[in-house]
Amino acid sequence: MNEKFFVEINGSKQGMFLQSENTENPVLLYLHGGPGSPEIAFAEKFPTGLEKLFTVCWWEQRGSGISYNRKITQKEMTLEQMVSDAIEVTYYLRNRFGKEKIYIMGHSWGSLLGVLTVKQQPELFHAYIGIGQVAQQERSERLAYTYMLEEFSKSNNKKMIRQLKKFPIETGGDISIKYLAGARSEGMNKLGIGVMRSMLSMLDFVAIVLRYKGYTLGEKFKFSQGSSFSLKCLCDCMIQMDLIEQVPCLQVPVYIFQGRHDYQASYVVARDFVTAIKAPIKGFYTFENSAHSPCFEEPEKMWNFLRVDVLQNQVSLSDKI
């Protein structure tokens, strides 16, 4: 199965892609990052193998990718609305494939959305899988800023130091979109601590989207519009959310896949989240050669963790925490 289609979700036409080698397999809902950055194009460039284990739904969230349109208002782009949409997509997938429960996997921003979705209706899910887990993003950003300044000072990169110091993040300055899209993004790419270890520039990201044949030319243009729009609407709530405080427990198994070099969503903070949360079982898995996207950087390792632990409801391969 390889299908692209649209479904009305809570009054909004939303697009998704389904991939599966066997539709009898468990269903997995993949929540992309950003906010506003669908990842089906990345899955083509860096195959994950998820479709061998699951029937995978790559849902493009309200205001993102092929689900973006100019009629969507900022007023409806709330965290509560996104959680409601995720639950409705889950109901659609359960009904379509005749499953009582599905798996839910969230990457980056999608990991925040995933935790809150599972918290609201745990009975719909077998397990939650977080990749590049967001938990206390404000703390994460300040840790990353300090690390980047230290590293660029060691290498005497005066240009990057100047760019970073335009934003006084370390002393409590606002974490603005201008900073995130500018100095922070460039610094992380140079140090291999951002989207991927191998991604040297956000132009690499753009090229992957532009080359993806599953999008029409118009949809590729929509991608850019949706990314800017969604980030503007949802970035602040992502930065301000504290999952360690607000979600002390989940009623399903929790699996967190984290890159050792991830500063986009801090490895340290993600580990603290797993340590703090109460769940029937929980596992933390370190990807030694990854930054923020172990699903694309070390897909075979992820695939094995899913096959051996997640699908068997165990944590035999997890780190000791």
C-alpha positions in Angstrom: 0.0 0.0 0.0 1.2 3.5 -0.9 -1.7 6.0 -0.8 -2.0 9.7 -0.7 -5.5 11.1 0.3 -7.4 13.7 2.1 -9.9 13.4 5.0 -12.0 16.0 6.7 -10.8 16.3 10.3 -12.7 18.5 12.7 -14.0 20.6 9.8 -10.6 20.9 8.0 -9.4 19.0 4.9 -6.2 17.3 5.9 -3.8 15.2 3.9 -2.0 12.0 4.7 0.1 9.3 3.2 -0.3 5.6 4.0 2.5 3.1 3.6 2.4 -0.6 4.3 3.7 -4.0 3.1 0.9 -5.7 4.9 -2.3 -3.9 6.1 -2.8 -6.7 8.7 0.2 -5.3 10.6 -0.4 -2.9 13.5 -1.2 0.7 12.6 1.2 3.5 13.5 0.3 7.2 13.4 3.4 9.3 12.8 3.3 12.9 14.2 5.8 15.1 12.4 7.9 17.9 13.8 8.2 21.6 13.3 5.6 22.8 14.1 4.7 22.7 10.4 7.4 20.3 8.9 5.9 17.1 7.5 8.5 14.3 7.1 7.3 12.0 4.3 9.9 13.4 2.0 12.6 12.6 4.5 11.3 9.0 4.7 11.8 8.7 1.0 15.4 10.1 1.2 16.3 8.2 4.4 14.1 5.0 4.4 12.9 4.1 7.9 11.5 0.6 7.2 8.5 1.4 9.3 6.1 0.1 6.6 7.6 -3.4 7.1 6.4 -3.5 10.7 3.3 -1.3 10.6 0.7 0.3 8.4 2.1 3.8 8.7 0.1 7.0 8.5 2.2 10.1 7.7 -0.4 12.7 8.6 0.3 16.3 7.6 -1.1 18.3 10.5 -3.6 21.2 10.2 -1.8 24.2 8.7 1.1 22.1 7.5 2.2 20.7 4.1 -0.6 19.5 1.9 -3.1 20.3 4.8 -2.2 24.0 4.6 -4.6 26.4 3.0 -5.1 30.2 3.4 -8.5 29.8 5.0 -7.0 28.4 8.2 -6.9 31.1 10.8 -4.4 31.6 13.6 -7.3 31.3 16.1 -7.8 27.6 15.3 -4.1 26.8 15.4 -3.9 25.9 19.1 -2.4 23.0 21.0 -5.9 21.9 22.1 -7.0 21.8 18.4 -4.0 19.8 17.3 -4.6 17.2 20.0 -8.3 17.0 19.0 -7.2 16.5 15.4 -4.7 13.8 16.4 -7.5 11.9 18.2 -9.8 12.2 15.2 -7.1 10.9 12.9 -6.7 8.0 15.3 -10.4 7.2 15.2 -10.3 7.3 11.4 -7.4 4.8 11.3 -9.0 2.5 13.9 -12.2 2.4 11.9 -10.5 2.0 8.5 -8.3 -0.9 9.6 -10.5 -2.5 12.2 -8.1 -1.9 15.1 -9.1 -1.3 18.7 -5.8 0.4 19.4 -2.9 1.8 17.4 0.7 2.9 18.0 1.6 6.6 18.0 5.0 8.0 17.3 6.0 11.7 17.6 9.1 13.4 16.4 10.2 16.7 17.9 7.2 19.0 18.0 5.2 15.8 17.3 6.5 14.3 20.5 4.9 17.0 22.5 1.7 16.6 20.6 1.9 12.8 21.0 2.3 12.9 24.8 -0.6 15.2 25.2 -2.8 13.1 22.9 -2.0 9.9 24.7 -2.6 11.6 28.1 -6.1 12.6 26.9 -7.2 9.3 25.5 -4.8 6.5 26.5 -7.3 3.8 25.7 -6.8 4.3 22.0 -3.1 3.4 22.0 -0.9 0.4 22.5 2.2 2.5 23.2 3.8 5.9 22.8 7.1 6.3 21.0 8.9 9.7 21.2 11.8 10.6 18.9 13.8 13.7 19.7 11.5 14.1 22.7 10.4 17.7 23.6 9.8 18.1 27.3 11.1 21.4 28.6 12.0 23.2 25.5 12.9 26.5 27.1 15.5 24.8 29.2 16.6 22.8 26.2 17.2 26.0 24.2 19.2 27.6 26.9 21.4 24.5 27.2 21.9 24.5 23.5 22.8 28.2 23.4 25.4 27.8 26.1 26.9 24.7 24.4 27.1 26.5 21.0 28.9 29.6 22.5 31.4 27.3 24.3 32.1 25.3 21.1 32.5 28.3 18.9 34.7 30.0 21.5 37.0 26.9 21.4 37.3 27.1 17.7 37.5 30.9 17.7 34.6 31.2 15.3 34.1 34.9 15.8 31.3 35.2 13.2 29.1 32.6 15.0 29.8 34.1 18.4 28.7 37.5 17.1 25.5 36.1 15.6 24.6 34.3 18.8 25.3 37.2 21.1 22.8 39.3 19.2 20.3 37.2 21.1 20.9 37.2 24.9 19.4 33.7 25.4 21.8 32.8 28.1 20.8 35.6 30.4 17.0 35.1 30.0 16.4 36.7 26.6 13.3 35.7 24.6 13.6 32.7 22.4 12.3 34.3 19.2 11.5 32.7 15.8 14.1 35.1 14.4 16.7 33.5 16.6 15.5 29.9 16.0 15.5 30.3 12.2 18.7 32.2 12.1 21.7 32.0 14.4 20.4 28.9 16.3 19.7 26.9 13.1 23.0 27.9 11.5 25.0 27.1 14.7 23.4 23.7 15.2 24.0 22.7 11.6 27.7 23.7 11.8 28.2 21.7 15.0 26.1 18.6 13.9 23.7 19.0 16.8 20.5 20.0 14.9 18.1 18.2 12.5 20.8 15.6 11.5 24.5 15.2 12.1 25.1 15.3 8.4 22.9 18.3 7.6 25.2 21.3 7.1 22.5 23.8 6.0 18.7 24.2 6.0 19.1 24.3 2.2 19.6 20.5 2.5 16.2 20.3 4.1 14.6 22.4 1.3 16.2 20.3 -1.4 14.8 17.1 0.1 11.2 18.6 0.0 11.7 19.9 -3.5 12.8 16.5 -4.8 10.0 14.6 -3.3 7.8 13.3 -6.1 4.8 12.7 -3.8 4.1 16.5 -3.8 2.9 18.5 -6.7 4.7 21.7 -7.5 1.9 23.7 -5.8 2.1 21.4 -2.7 5.9 22.1 -2.5 5.1 25.8 -2.4 2.4 25.1 0.3 5.0 23.3 2.4 7.0 26.5 2.8 3.9 28.6 3.6 2.6 26.0 6.1 5.9 25.8 7.8 6.1 29.5 8.4 2.5 29.8 9.4 2.5 26.8 11.9 5.7 27.9 13.5 4.3 31.4 14.1 1.2 30.0 15.6 2.5 27.2 17.8 6.2 27.8 18.6 5.6 29.8 21.8 3.4 27.1 23.3 6.0 24.5 22.5 8.7 26.5 24.2 6.6 27.2 27.3 5.2 23.7 27.9 6.7 21.7 30.7 5.8 18.0 30.2 7.8 16.9 33.3 5.5 19.0 35.4 2.2 18.7 33.5 2.3 15.0 32.5 3.6 13.1 35.5 2.3 9.8 34.2 1.0 8.1 31.0 -1.2 5.0 31.1 0.6 3.3 28.2 4.1 2.0 27.6 6.6 4.8 26.8 9.6 4.4 24.5 11.9 7.4 23.9 14.5 7.3 21.1 17.1 10.1 21.5 20.2 11.0 19.6 23.3 11.5 21.8 24.2 14.7 19.9 20.7 16.2 20.0 20.6 19.8 21.2 17.5 20.7 19.3 15.6 18.8 21.9 18.1 18.2 24.6 19.3 14.6 25.2 19.7 15.5 28.9 16.2 16.9 29.2 14.6 14.0 27.4 16.4 11.6 29.7 15.1 13.6 32.7 11.5 13.3 31.3 11.8 9.5 31.1 13.2 9.3 34.6 10.4 11.4 36.0 7.4 10.0 34.2 5.4 7.1 35.5 4.2 4.5 33.0 3.3 0.7 32.9 6.8 0.3 31.3 9.2 2.8 30.0 12.4 2.7 28.0 15.1 5.2 27.0 17.2 4.4 23.9 20.4 6.2 23.0 21.4 6.6 19.4 25.1 7.3 19.6 25.6 8.5 16.0 22.5 10.7 15.8 21.4 14.3 16.5 17.7 15.2 16.4 16.5 12.6 13.9 17.6 9.0 14.8 14.6 7.7 12.8 16.4 8.9 9.6 20.0 8.8 10.9 20.1 5.3 12.4 16.9 3.7 11.0 18.1 0.1 11.3 18.7 0.5 15.0 15.3 2.1 15.4 13.7 -0.7 13.5 15.3 -3.3 15.7 14.1 -1.5 18.9 10.6 -1.4 17.5 10.6 -5.1 16.5 12.2 -6.5 19.6 10.8 -4.2 22.4 7.9 -2.0 21.3 6.0 -4.7 19.5 6.7 -7.2 22.2 5.7 -4.8 25.0 9.1 -5.0 26.7 12.2 -2.9 27.3 15.0 -5.5 27.0 17.2 -3.3 24.8 16.7 0.0 26.7 19.4 2.0 28.5 19.6 1.6 32.3 18.0 4.8 33.8 
